[in-house]
Amino acid sequence: MKLKNKLKWIISIFFLGFSIFAGIMHQIKGGGPDGSPSTDALCPFGGMETLYSLITTGDYIKKVEPSSLILLIAIIVLTILIGRAFCGYLCPLGTIQSIINKIAKKLNIKQIKVNENLDKILRYAKYAVLLLVLYTTYKAGELIIKPYDPWATFMHLGNGSEIFEEFLIGFVLLITIVISSAFIERAWCKYFCPLGATLAILSPLRIFKIKRNSTSCISCTACTKNCPMGLNIHSCEAVSSMECISCNECTTSCPVPKTLEMKKWNFKLSVNKTASLIIAVLVLVIGLSAITGQFKTASSTKEVLIENGQANPDNIKGYMTINDICKEFNIDKDIFLEKAKLPKNTDLNTSLKNLKTDFQEKGIEFEPDTARKVVKELIK
């Protein structure tokens, strides 16, 4: 890793660390208005998944919050400015793949060279995945693909063995991505990532592109060898491929100054300026939305429970308390406790998820689904 590209790696590792921290905090504090933001609330692809519902009904689909749409907007702005910088700088799953591949190369693990024709075909697969995810999500009106999502799986690893109940296929996919990264750099990004496909479609609109000065180029192919997306940088005047993730690995690997530069006309973006622009766009878009109260990472208990104009017991979540439930469904707390066969001294302000753990130690069976069943019986 070259010193000139250090800022890019600092940004990438920071966002990976932040994502891990957010996942852990969500497991500890739970979700909801008083909890910690969920994976869905911090995922820009959620903005794409809820777009149809937002346009047709004005509502977000379940588990997706306004913050997802704001993040999507920020990433789209970045893409129009400098291409798929989210993939190159910010995506935690992309960073994990790059780290694993670099370690593998240090250990002299032989890299797999995918057949050129097969590679071209596989690169279209991510667009098929994008269409599949959006179609099934729009049709179902919910995140029906979530159990298969490797990133959602990663963010729920703290759940221990419970992860296999909800994310078994997602876990298998995550392990496959991790293992494949040691042999094929960014295989997931190249072939299957639906968010990558979304940004690839927008990337031809980018203002700044990486351009090669053919007069000073010595044809050493260092740029091509270091491109994580396997592009032939040394043979093109301007990198216009939709696969370019604007990571600047090519520009920093070039031994001849001013031969590979990200620019538009005579205006050039150095590696440091590129990194600064990325942070500036994020701060500006997210900051403005936060100031105006639009960056909302969780809905109120009432908003989560309401469906088709009335509270639905099936929407009761583990972060909710008995007090919350009884208030929204207009149920007497003592009657709820009696029906659920819970002690009268039960802490009504403890989340259902934590009550489950507390009661297990006392030999009492209780979980969020118990609360759902009790409420259904009481509101008949």
RAURFEN-V45282 format. One record per pair of residues at least 24 apart in sequence whose ideal C-beta (glycine too) atoms are under 8 Angstrom apart, sorted by the first residue. I is the first residue (numbers start at 1). J is the second residue. D is the distance in Angstrom with one decimal. If there is no record, write none. Layout:
i/j/d
I/J/D
I/J/D
This chain:
i/j/d
1/102/7.3
2/252/4.9
2/253/6.9
4/252/4.5
4/271/5.7
5/248/6.1
5/249/6.7
5/252/4.1
5/271/6.3
7/271/6.6
7/272/5.9
7/275/4.5
8/88/7.5
8/89/5.9
8/247/6.6
8/248/5.9
8/271/6.7
8/274/7.9
8/275/6.0
11/89/5.2
11/90/7.1
11/275/5.9
11/278/6.9
11/279/7.2
12/89/5.8
12/90/7.2
12/94/7.8
12/95/4.4
12/98/7.6
13/95/6.7
15/89/7.8
15/90/5.1
15/91/7.9
15/92/5.9
15/95/7.2
16/92/4.4
16/95/4.6
16/96/6.7
19/92/4.3
19/155/7.0
20/92/7.8
22/155/7.6
23/154/7.5
23/155/3.8
23/156/7.1
23/157/7.6
23/158/6.5
24/158/5.8
26/155/7.5
27/156/7.5
27/158/4.2
27/159/6.6
30/318/6.4
30/319/3.5
30/351/5.4
30/353/5.9
30/354/7.9
31/298/6.3
31/317/6.7
31/319/4.7
32/298/5.8
32/301/6.6
32/304/7.6
32/317/6.7
32/319/4.0
32/320/6.7
33/298/5.0
33/299/7.4
33/300/5.5
33/301/6.9
34/319/7.8
35/298/6.9
35/319/5.1
37/65/7.8
37/67/7.0
37/297/3.9
37/298/6.6
38/63/6.8
38/65/7.9
38/297/7.7
38/298/7.6
39/151/7.3
39/152/5.2
39/155/4.2
39/156/7.3
40/64/5.6
40/65/7.1
40/68/6.8
40/143/6.7
40/146/7.7
40/152/7.6
41/65/4.2
41/67/5.0
41/68/6.2
41/297/4.3
41/298/6.5
42/67/6.7
42/68/7.5
42/71/7.1
42/297/7.2
43/68/5.9
43/71/7.5
43/151/7.2
43/152/7.9
44/68/6.3
44/71/3.9
44/72/4.4
44/74/7.6
44/75/5.1
44/86/7.4
44/195/6.8
45/72/7.4
45/194/6.6
45/195/4.4
45/198/7.4
46/72/7.7
46/143/7.7
47/71/6.5
47/72/3.0
47/73/7.3
48/72/6.3
48/134/6.7
48/194/7.9
48/195/7.4
48/198/5.9
49/133/7.2
49/134/6.9
49/137/4.7
49/143/6.4
52/134/7.5
52/137/7.9
52/138/4.3
53/138/7.3
53/141/6.4
61/137/7.1
61/141/5.8
61/142/5.6
61/143/6.7
62/141/7.9
62/142/5.0
62/143/7.0
62/315/7.8
63/142/7.6
63/143/5.6
63/146/7.7
64/143/7.1
65/296/5.7
65/297/5.4
65/298/6.2
65/299/6.6
66/294/5.9
66/295/6.9
66/296/4.4
67/295/5.4
67/296/6.1
67/297/4.5
70/285/6.6
70/286/6.3
70/289/4.6
70/294/6.3
70/295/5.3
71/286/7.4
73/285/6.1
74/281/6.0
74/282/5.6
74/285/3.9
74/286/6.2
75/199/6.9
76/199/8.0
76/202/6.4
77/281/5.5
77/285/6.3
78/278/6.3
78/281/5.3
78/282/7.9
79/199/5.1
79/202/4.8
79/203/6.0
79/205/7.4
79/206/6.6
80/202/6.8
80/205/5.1
80/206/6.3
80/207/6.7
81/206/6.9
81/207/5.5
81/208/6.4
81/277/6.7
81/281/7.0
82/206/6.1
82/207/7.3
82/208/4.8
82/246/5.2
82/262/6.7
82/269/7.0
82/274/6.3
82/277/6.7
82/278/7.7
83/203/5.0
83/206/4.2
83/208/7.4
83/209/7.2
83/244/5.7
83/245/7.3
83/246/4.2
84/196/7.1
84/199/4.6
84/200/6.7
84/203/5.5
84/244/6.6
84/245/4.5
84/246/5.7
85/245/7.5
85/246/4.5
85/274/7.4
85/278/5.4
86/195/7.7
86/199/6.3
87/189/6.1
87/193/7.9
87/196/5.6
87/199/6.4
87/245/3.9
87/246/7.7
87/247/7.7
88/245/3.8
88/246/4.8
88/247/3.2
88/248/7.3
89/246/7.6
89/247/6.8
89/275/7.2
89/278/5.6
90/278/7.2
91/189/7.8
91/195/7.7
92/151/7.3
92/154/7.9
93/150/7.0
93/151/5.2
93/154/7.2
93/177/7.4
93/188/6.8
93/193/7.8
94/186/6.5
94/189/5.6
94/245/7.5
96/154/7.9
96/178/7.3
96/181/7.3
97/177/6.8
97/181/4.2
97/185/7.1
97/186/5.0
97/187/7.5
97/188/6.3
97/189/6.8
98/181/7.9
98/185/7.1
98/186/6.7
98/228/6.2
100/178/6.3
100/181/4.1
100/182/5.6
101/181/5.2
101/182/6.6
101/185/4.3
101/186/7.3
101/228/7.5
103/182/7.7
104/181/7.5
104/182/3.9
104/183/7.1
109/182/5.6
109/183/6.9
110/183/7.5
111/183/6.1
111/184/7.1
111/185/7.4
112/183/4.5
112/184/5.2
114/184/6.5
119/190/7.8
119/230/7.2
122/190/7.1
122/191/4.5
123/190/6.0
123/191/6.3
123/243/6.7
125/191/5.1
125/192/5.8
126/190/7.8
126/191/6.0
126/192/5.3
126/193/5.6
126/194/6.4
126/196/5.8
126/197/4.0
126/200/7.5
127/197/4.9
127/200/8.0
127/201/7.9
129/192/5.4
129/193/7.6
129/194/4.9
129/197/6.8
130/194/4.1
130/197/4.1
130/198/6.2
133/194/5.0
134/194/7.8
146/170/7.9
148/173/6.6
150/174/4.0
150/177/5.6
150/188/7.5
185/228/5.0
185/230/7.5
186/228/5.0
186/229/6.4
189/228/7.8
189/229/7.1
189/245/7.0
190/229/6.2
190/230/7.0
190/243/7.0
200/242/4.1
200/243/6.8
201/242/7.3
203/242/5.0
203/244/7.0
204/240/7.2
204/242/6.5
206/246/8.0
207/264/5.4
208/262/5.1
208/263/6.3
208/264/5.0
208/269/5.6
209/238/5.0
209/239/5.9
209/240/6.3
209/262/6.9
209/263/7.6
209/264/7.4
210/238/7.1
210/239/4.2
210/244/7.0
210/246/7.5
210/248/7.9
210/250/6.5
210/251/6.3
210/260/6.1
210/261/7.1
210/262/5.1
211/237/6.6
211/238/4.7
211/239/7.4
211/260/7.5
211/261/6.1
211/262/7.7
211/263/5.9
212/236/6.6
212/237/5.8
212/238/7.2
212/239/7.8
212/259/6.5
212/260/5.6
213/258/6.5
213/259/4.9
213/260/7.7
213/261/7.7
216/256/5.3
216/258/6.8
216/259/4.6
217/256/6.9
217/259/5.3
218/255/7.4
218/256/5.9
220/255/6.4
222/253/4.6
222/254/6.1
222/255/6.3
223/250/3.8
223/251/7.6
223/253/5.8
223/254/5.5
223/260/5.8
224/250/7.6
225/253/7.5
226/250/6.1
226/253/4.0
233/260/7.2
246/274/7.3
248/274/6.2
301/328/6.2
302/328/6.0
305/329/8.0
313/372/4.8
313/373/8.0
313/375/4.2
313/376/4.8
313/379/7.2
314/372/6.2
316/352/7.4
316/368/6.2
316/371/5.5
316/372/5.0
316/375/6.8
317/352/7.7
317/368/6.9
318/351/6.3
318/352/5.1
318/353/3.6
318/356/7.8
318/368/4.7
319/351/5.1
319/352/7.6
319/353/6.5
320/351/6.7
320/352/6.0
320/368/8.0
320/371/7.9
321/348/6.2
321/349/5.2
321/350/6.2
321/351/5.8
321/352/7.1
322/346/6.9
322/348/4.5
322/350/8.0
322/352/7.5
322/355/7.7
322/371/7.4
323/348/4.5
323/349/5.6
325/371/6.1
325/375/6.4
329/375/5.5
329/378/7.4
329/379/5.9
331/375/6.8
331/378/5.4
331/379/7.3
335/378/6.8
336/374/6.2
336/375/7.8
336/378/7.0
339/374/4.9
339/377/6.7
339/378/6.3
340/366/6.7
340/370/6.0
340/371/6.9
340/374/4.8
342/366/6.5
